[in-house]
Amino acid sequence: SGKWSENPFIVVDEICNSKDYFIGDWAASNYWKLTDQIPMRIGVYTTRRQGNIRILNTKIVFHRTSKKRLEKAVVKSIQGHTFRILSKKESKKWMKLRE
């Protein structure tokens, strides 16, 4: 694509080559407006890598997950770029575990 964006969801999608990942945790819950809490980091679930990186003052935390779990993601679009994020239904389940 060649364009740089400050949106962390687009940055994550580029890092993951648009496949085998989804954005979850507080970032997904905030995206679906299930919480007003602004996430301090982006939780990324992927079949390929683990660890933490910091880009543009955003901490990105990679968690290993299964191919089966990747099916719980939906594809959305922001600024004309698609990204994968945990579905609203699954994000609600995740939030319930935090209560």
C-alpha atoms as one frame of an Amber mdcrd trajectory, in Angstrom:
protein
   0.000   0.000   0.000   2.908   2.376   0.639   0.898   4.808   2.790   1.800
   5.312   6.439  -1.035   5.617   8.919  -1.076   6.400  12.590  -4.083   4.160
  13.159  -2.753   1.203  15.164  -5.321  -1.210  13.675  -3.903  -0.548  10.211
  -0.332  -0.869  11.516  -1.209  -4.256  13.061  -2.806  -5.426   9.814   0.341
  -4.484   7.887   2.617  -6.261  10.399   0.489  -9.414  10.097   0.235  -9.230
   6.283  -3.580  -9.090   6.578  -3.918 -12.743   7.647  -3.866 -15.207  10.549
  -4.610 -12.641  13.260  -7.294 -10.615  14.999  -7.321  -7.642  17.335  -8.880
  -8.492  20.698  -8.868  -7.543  24.383  -9.622  -3.951  25.419  -8.925  -2.603
  21.927 -11.751  -4.704  20.462 -14.086  -3.887  23.366 -13.415  -0.185  22.883
 -13.935  -0.478  19.101 -17.389  -2.038  19.670 -18.148   0.664  22.306 -18.498
  -1.945  25.056 -16.202   0.135  27.264 -15.172   3.768  27.478 -11.732   2.689
  28.624  -9.045   3.781  26.162  -6.721   0.813  25.698  -3.070   1.390  26.589
  -2.076  -1.488  24.327  -3.424  -3.474  21.405  -3.888  -7.203  22.002  -3.219
  -9.162  18.818  -3.979 -12.883  18.564  -2.036 -14.675  15.856  -0.935 -18.151
  14.837   2.527 -16.895  13.967   4.306 -14.746  16.516   4.458 -13.749  20.145
   6.032 -10.895  22.074   5.660  -7.146  22.405   6.585  -4.230  20.187   6.068
  -0.482  20.475   5.135   1.586  17.429   4.071   5.242  17.503   3.713   5.173
  21.299   1.364   2.187  21.075   2.309  -1.080  22.735   1.282  -4.086  20.648
   1.124  -7.385  22.527   1.095 -10.546  20.418  -0.556 -13.692  21.813  -0.405
 -17.124  20.198  -3.794 -18.550  19.229  -5.284 -21.381  17.178  -6.643 -21.361
  13.618 -10.036 -22.309  15.114 -10.072 -19.207  17.293  -9.278 -16.986  14.289
 -12.796 -17.796  13.035 -14.213 -15.610  15.832 -12.945 -12.503  14.045 -14.744
 -10.265  11.585 -13.261  -8.048   8.883 -13.950  -4.331   9.264 -12.626  -1.274
   7.459 -11.078   1.965   8.687  -9.690   4.749   6.491 -10.216   2.497   3.455
  -8.059  -0.299   4.908  -9.456  -3.609   6.173  -8.432  -5.222   9.447  -9.490
  -8.256  11.496 -11.092  -7.783  14.907 -12.797 -10.036  17.438 -16.553 -10.042
  16.756 -18.842  -7.948  18.938 -20.471 -11.105  20.332 -17.087 -12.584  21.315
 -15.932  -9.232  22.707 -19.008  -9.182  24.958 -18.044 -12.653  26.233 -14.491
 -11.408  26.850 -15.847  -8.421  28.818 -18.003 -10.697  30.983 -14.846 -12.544
  32.057 -13.466  -9.217  33.315 -16.395  -8.505  35.675
